[in-house]
């Protein structure tokens, strides 16, 4: 099996979808501060089965249930074997999706805080670069030692966290992709959640051999194509995109609103995206549609 980086030189690769969404749809409670990581201890078979569903739908990458799995997060919840549970996330992805590359999910510091600040990056004004590096280092090391094919540094809200993770990934010398939760303004410029130009932030990875792809996730499908263009130009790397379903969370009503649909995947591919899938609310049926578009080849790179 080629490496993921090698595969991306020959054509698009299909990611999975929202793992927590799939687990919730199967009746599991993912509302705690640990989110789906709680099931690494309480119901690991459920995680394995969700991975299997995405691979059966056509996903070629299985993203581990470690987005919210951190050493301090497990300790705060009273779980006493954080390294073992993080490593288990890799084993479950291998078992559930044996034909897929395994991506070790590394969520931002704000995900550990479990207060929604990963979508604003407000904490980046009070957490130092050394503190961010120290926070991320144990999970990165465990995932690397457990044998992931690539580290998925995802839903990053700003430049400071990219800088911290980039330093750690380089020190580990492990393949990684970097994906930001970005927004596109009325001026057509894609920016991080902290308001920084996306091109400036993604330009930080240019020339870093360990980074195999850069792009956006957990964003509105309407922002995908502009972000792909900015990412290609800024980084010189293959582009990864996996947006949400297109629905929006109404915090007052505590319900999802709007019409579901990730958008026109052929437009992503034509713009230059090479690692494509879905994030929140994207289920196996959606991944199957994405995979069908990739296999159909009815798009051309601009």
Protein Blocks (a to p, Z undefined) as FASTA:
>chain_A
ZZfklmmmnoccdddddfklmmmmnopackbfnlmmlmmmmommlmmmmmmmmmmnopab
dcdfkllmcfklmmmnopablmlmmmmmmmmmmmmmmmbccddddddfklmnonopmmno
mmmmmpcfklmmmmmmmmmmmmmmnopabdcdehiabfklmmmmmmmmmmnopacddddd
ddddfkopacdfkopafklmmmmmgopaklmbdcdehiafklmmmmmmmmmmmnopacdd
dddehiacdfklopaedjedebjfklmmmnopabdcddehiafklmmmmmmmmmnopacd
ZZ
